Amino acid sequence: MGRGQAVKVVVTGAAGLLGWHCAARLHAANCTALHHGEASPFSLVTVDRETFQDHEALANCVKGADAVLHFAGVNRGEPGEVESANPAIAQDLLKACAMSGTTPHIVYANSTHAQSDTAYGRSKRIAGELLANAFPRYTNLILPHIFGECARPHYNNVTATLIDQLWNNEAPTIDPEGSVNLLHAGKAAEVAIDAAVNRRVGVIKPDGHRIAISELYDRLAAFHLSYSADVVPHFADEFELALFNSYRTGGYPAHYPKALQIKGDHRGILFETSKAGGSSQSFISTTLPGKRRGDHFHLDLVERFVVISGRAVIRIRRVLTGEMREFLVDGDHPVAIDMPPLHTHHIENLSQDSVITFFWSHRLFDPANPDTFADPVQLEPIAA
């Protein structure tokens, strides 16, 4: 990888949980560089399921790639289909690299199930062997159970399913003997990116967090009880923060905005926006008519917006997608809007007077690690 040149990284399975988190972190690095007037460190190419069905398109995607983070795969379905699917996907990647004359570093998202004698285990193992035999630079990234923001519930992600059931007041069925080894998608993505950038080859097996499913549910239920009362809990470690961020993102956007209890008398109105179990930071800003604040996203900051005077629109877009939501807000009817991680956002004044907004975040601002990445919410500019 040439010094001073953007590293071309291809992410397969980019629409999936791990692929999206990985692409978002590469995108965050590019956003930081752009904000500082520097060249982008990465040339990011995302590959979806449809691209794998077009050999020429796939070859164009991987042409000149320094690294391919290979997360595309099939993990459920009829046993015969699952067993053949992952080796077939690996073969498609091999053909595309041969067609383009490219020999990239392959980081393969393997599974702890690869050593099991099941259709899925054999499928993952064989796909990995095909890639290892074809590429001199190969990283076998053996991952435990991945969880994280925007995981698909009722599919193959127990954490996302429990979160969805809590938000919808559904009673789960829990195996009292069941347990899971959890790793946040963001942590797994960081390991994959590090392997690609620093050319780490061989087997990498990041540690997960072993937890009984009953205890996992109890923690999520405690989050739900606390969050429903507008109390953000204290986080004992990074795992709890990641778990809480996964929980609260599970409520977006269906359970947005969160209604607040308003108390009023002859003096006016009084309302609490949020309370914290640990350190936190809050502030108030004014936004002039027609102006916007924001156009950035965060990796894990818990952040809340409350407009207390004036009318405004809050726009939130899931990064690397066109999925944007708008929330009209005004100070006469205060509501809370929480910013999901990896969703770029801004607030725009729709009033003739200043909009006054209360902001709260779960930790004090650290200039050395601001966790703020400039990225426009609207992909097309709007008139001033």
C-alpha positions in Angstrom: 0.0 0.0 0.0 1.6 3.2 -1.2 2.5 5.9 1.3 0.4 9.0 0.9 -2.0 7.2 -1.4 -5.6 6.2 -0.5 -5.9 2.6 0.4 -8.5 1.0 -1.8 -10.7 -1.2 0.4 -13.5 -3.3 -0.9 -16.2 -4.3 1.5 -18.4 -7.2 0.5 -21.7 -7.8 2.2 -21.8 -4.1 2.8 -25.5 -4.1 3.4 -25.2 -6.5 6.3 -24.5 -5.7 9.9 -20.8 -6.2 10.0 -20.2 -4.9 6.5 -22.1 -1.7 7.2 -20.3 -1.0 10.5 -17.0 -1.6 8.8 -17.8 0.6 5.8 -19.1 3.3 8.2 -15.8 3.4 10.1 -13.8 3.7 6.9 -16.2 6.5 5.9 -15.6 8.1 9.3 -11.9 8.2 8.7 -12.5 9.9 5.3 -14.9 12.4 6.9 -12.2 13.4 9.4 -9.6 13.9 6.7 -12.1 16.0 4.6 -12.9 18.1 7.7 -9.2 18.9 8.2 -8.6 19.5 4.5 -6.6 16.4 4.1 -6.7 13.6 1.5 -9.0 10.7 2.2 -7.0 7.8 3.6 -9.4 5.2 2.0 -10.9 4.6 -1.4 -14.0 2.7 -0.2 -16.0 0.4 -2.5 -19.0 -1.4 -1.2 -20.3 -4.5 -2.8 -23.9 -5.8 -2.4 -25.6 -9.0 -3.3 -26.6 -7.9 -6.8 -23.0 -7.1 -7.7 -22.0 -10.7 -7.0 -24.5 -11.8 -9.7 -22.6 -9.7 -12.3 -19.1 -11.0 -12.8 -17.9 -8.0 -14.8 -19.3 -5.5 -12.2 -17.6 -7.4 -9.4 -14.3 -7.5 -11.3 -14.5 -3.7 -11.8 -15.1 -3.3 -8.0 -12.1 -5.3 -6.9 -9.7 -4.0 -9.7 -6.7 -2.5 -8.0 -7.9 -3.2 -4.5 -5.4 -3.2 -1.8 -7.7 -5.2 0.5 -11.0 -7.0 0.4 -12.9 -7.3 3.6 -15.0 -10.2 2.7 -18.2 -10.3 4.8 -20.7 -11.5 2.2 -22.2 -14.8 3.0 -25.3 -16.9 3.7 -26.0 -18.2 7.2 -29.5 -19.5 7.1 -31.8 -21.3 4.8 -32.1 -24.9 3.6 -29.0 -26.9 4.7 -28.1 -27.8 1.1 -28.3 -24.2 0.0 -26.4 -22.9 2.9 -23.6 -25.5 2.4 -23.1 -24.5 -1.2 -23.6 -20.8 -0.9 -20.5 -19.6 0.9 -18.0 -21.5 -1.3 -19.9 -20.3 -4.4 -19.5 -16.7 -3.2 -15.8 -17.3 -2.5 -15.4 -18.7 -6.0 -17.1 -15.6 -7.5 -14.6 -13.4 -5.6 -11.7 -15.5 -6.9 -12.9 -15.2 -10.5 -13.4 -11.4 -10.2 -9.9 -10.9 -8.9 -8.5 -13.1 -11.7 -10.5 -11.2 -14.3 -9.2 -7.9 -13.0 -5.6 -9.1 -12.4 -5.8 -8.2 -8.8 -4.3 -10.0 -5.8 -5.6 -8.1 -2.7 -5.2 -8.9 0.9 -8.3 -10.9 1.9 -9.7 -10.4 5.4 -12.4 -13.2 5.6 -15.1 -13.0 8.3 -15.1 -16.6 9.4 -17.1 -18.1 12.2 -16.5 -20.1 15.4 -18.9 -22.6 13.8 -16.4 -23.3 11.0 -15.0 -26.3 13.0 -18.5 -27.8 13.5 -19.9 -30.6 11.3 -22.9 -28.7 10.2 -24.0 -27.4 6.8 -23.2 -23.8 7.9 -19.9 -24.8 9.5 -18.7 -26.8 6.5 -19.8 -23.9 4.2 -17.8 -21.3 6.1 -14.7 -23.6 6.4 -14.6 -24.6 2.8 -15.0 -20.9 1.6 -12.1 -19.9 3.9 -9.9 -22.7 2.5 -10.6 -21.6 -1.1 -9.6 -18.1 -0.3 -6.5 -19.1 1.8 -5.2 -21.3 -1.0 -5.7 -18.5 -3.7 -4.3 -15.4 -2.0 -0.8 -15.1 -0.4 -2.1 -12.4 2.0 -5.0 -13.9 3.8 -6.5 -13.2 7.3 -8.8 -15.7 8.8 -10.9 -13.5 11.1 -12.8 -15.9 13.4 -15.7 -14.1 14.9 -18.1 -15.0 17.7 -21.8 -13.8 17.7 -21.9 -10.2 16.4 -24.4 -7.6 17.7 -24.8 -3.9 17.1 -26.8 -1.0 15.9 -29.2 -1.8 13.0 -29.0 -5.6 13.5 -31.9 -7.4 12.0 -34.3 -8.9 14.6 -36.0 -12.3 14.3 -33.3 -13.4 11.9 -30.2 -14.8 13.4 -29.3 -12.2 16.0 -30.6 -13.0 19.5 -29.6 -9.5 20.9 -31.6 -7.7 18.2 -34.5 -10.0 18.7 -34.6 -9.4 22.5 -34.3 -5.7 21.9 -37.2 -5.7 19.4 -39.4 -7.7 21.8 -38.7 -5.2 24.6 -39.6 -2.2 22.5 -42.8 -3.9 21.4 -43.8 -5.2 24.8 -43.5 -8.8 23.7 -42.6 -11.7 26.1 -39.5 -13.6 24.9 -38.9 -17.3 25.1 -35.5 -17.8 26.7 -33.5 -21.0 27.1 -32.4 -21.0 30.8 -29.2 -22.9 29.8 -28.4 -20.8 26.7 -25.5 -18.5 26.5 -23.8 -16.4 23.8 -20.4 -15.0 23.1 -21.0 -11.4 22.0 -18.7 -9.0 20.1 -19.9 -5.6 18.9 -19.9 -5.1 15.2 -17.8 -2.0 15.6 -15.1 -3.8 17.4 -15.0 -6.6 14.9 -14.8 -3.9 12.1 -11.9 -2.2 13.8 -10.0 -5.6 14.0 -10.7 -6.2 10.3 -9.6 -2.8 9.2 -6.4 -3.0 11.3 -5.6 -6.4 9.7 -6.0 -4.9 6.2 -4.1 -1.7 6.9 -1.2 -3.3 8.8 -1.2 -6.5 6.7 -1.8 -8.8 9.5 -2.1 -12.4 8.1 -3.0 -15.7 9.7 -5.7 -16.4 12.2 -7.1 -13.6 14.3 -9.7 -14.5 16.9 -11.0 -11.5 18.9 -12.4 -12.2 22.3 -16.1 -11.9 22.9 -18.2 -11.3 26.0 -19.7 -14.6 27.2 -23.1 -14.0 28.8 -26.1 -16.2 29.6 -29.1 -15.2 27.4 -31.2 -14.8 30.6 -28.6 -12.3 31.9 -28.5 -10.6 28.5 -32.2 -10.1 28.6 -32.1 -8.8 32.2 -29.6 -6.2 31.2 -31.6 -5.1 28.2 -34.8 -5.0 30.3 -33.0 -2.8 32.9 -32.0 -0.5 30.1 -35.6 -0.4 28.8 -37.0 0.3 32.3 -34.5 3.1 32.9 -34.7 4.6 29.4 -38.5 4.6 29.5 -38.2 6.9 32.6 -35.7 9.1 30.6 -32.8 7.9 32.7 -29.6 6.9 30.8 -27.8 4.4 33.0 -24.1 4.4 34.1 -22.0 2.3 31.8 -19.5 0.0 33.6 -17.5 -0.7 30.5 -17.4 -0.5 26.7 -19.6 -3.6 26.3 -22.4 -2.0 28.3 -22.2 1.1 26.2 -22.3 -0.9 23.0 -25.2 -2.9 24.3 -27.2 0.2 25.3 -26.5 1.8 22.0 -27.8 -1.3 20.2 -30.9 -1.2 22.5 -31.7 2.4 21.9 -31.1 2.3 18.2 -33.6 -0.6 18.1 -36.3 2.0 19.0 -35.5 4.2 16.0 -37.5 5.4 14.1 -40.8 3.6 15.1 -40.7 4.9 18.7 -39.6 8.4 17.8 -40.1 11.0 19.1 -40.2 10.3 22.8 -43.1 12.2 24.5 -42.1 14.3 27.6 -44.3 15.0 30.6 -45.1 18.7 30.7 -45.9 20.6 34.0 -47.3 24.1 33.8 -48.6 26.8 36.1 -48.9 30.6 36.0 -45.1 30.9 35.6 -44.9 28.7 32.5 -43.9 25.1 31.8 -41.3 22.9 33.3 -40.1 19.6 32.0 -37.2 17.2 32.5 -35.3 16.2 29.3 -33.2 13.4 30.7 -31.2 12.2 33.7 -27.9 10.3 33.8 -26.6 7.5 35.9 -23.0 8.7 35.2 -21.2 11.8 33.9 -23.0 13.8 31.3 -22.9 17.2 29.5 -25.7 19.5 28.4 -25.9 22.9 26.7 -28.2 25.3 25.0 -27.6 26.9 21.6 -29.4 29.5 19.4 -29.8 28.9 15.7 -30.6 31.9 13.5 -33.4 31.8 10.9 -32.6 29.6 7.9 -29.4 28.3 9.5 -28.4 24.8 10.3 -26.3 23.2 13.0 -24.8 19.7 12.8 -24.2 17.8 9.6 -22.1 15.2 11.4 -22.3 11.8 13.0 -20.9 9.9 16.0 -19.6 6.4 16.5 -21.0 5.8 20.0 -22.0 9.2 21.6 -25.4 9.2 23.2 -26.8 12.6 22.2 -30.3 14.2 22.7 -31.8 17.3 21.0 -34.8 19.2 22.5 -36.1 22.4 20.9 -37.5 24.6 23.6 -38.2 27.7 21.5 -39.1 28.2 17.8 -39.8 25.8 15.0 -37.2 23.5 13.4 -36.7 20.4 11.4 -34.3 17.7 12.5 -33.0 15.5 9.7 -31.3 12.1 10.3 -29.7 10.0 7.6 -28.1 6.6 8.1 -24.6 7.0 6.8 -23.6 5.5 3.5 -27.3 5.2 2.5 -30.1 7.5 1.3 -32.4 6.5 4.2 -33.3 9.9 5.7 -36.0 10.8 8.2 -37.3 14.3 9.1 -38.9 15.3 12.4 -40.7 18.6 12.7 -40.3 20.0 16.2 -41.3 23.2 18.0 -40.8 24.7 21.4 -44.6 24.8 22.2 -44.7 21.0 22.2 -41.2 19.8 23.4 -40.2 16.3 22.4 -36.8 14.5 22.6 -34.9 13.3 19.5 -32.0 11.0 20.2 -29.3 10.6 17.5 -28.5 7.0 16.7 -24.9 6.1 16.2 -23.7 6.2 12.6 -26.5 8.4 11.5 -25.5 11.9 10.3 -27.9 14.7 11.5 -28.6 18.4 11.6 -31.2 20.9 12.9 -32.5 23.7 10.6 -34.4 26.7 11.9 -37.8 27.1 10.2 -38.8 30.2 12.3 -38.5 33.9 11.8 -36.8 34.1 15.2 -34.0 32.2 16.8 -34.5 28.5 17.7 -33.3 27.6 21.2 -32.2 24.0 21.5 -31.2 22.0 24.5 -28.5 19.4 23.8 -27.4 16.6 26.1 -24.6 13.9 25.7 -23.6 11.1 28.0 -20.0 12.1 28.4 -17.9 15.3 28.6 -16.5 16.5 25.3 -12.9 15.4 24.8 -11.0 17.5 22.2 -8.5 14.7 21.7 -11.2 12.2 20.8 -14.3 14.2 19.8 -16.2 11.4 18.1 -17.6 13.9 15.6 -17.4 13.2 11.8 -18.5 15.9 9.4 -20.9 14.5 6.8 -23.8 16.3 5.1 -27.2 15.0 5.9 -28.7 15.9 2.6 -26.9 14.4 -0.4 -28.1 17.2 -2.6 -27.7 20.8 -1.6 -30.8 22.8 -0.8 -31.4 26.5 -1.5 -30.2 28.9 1.2 
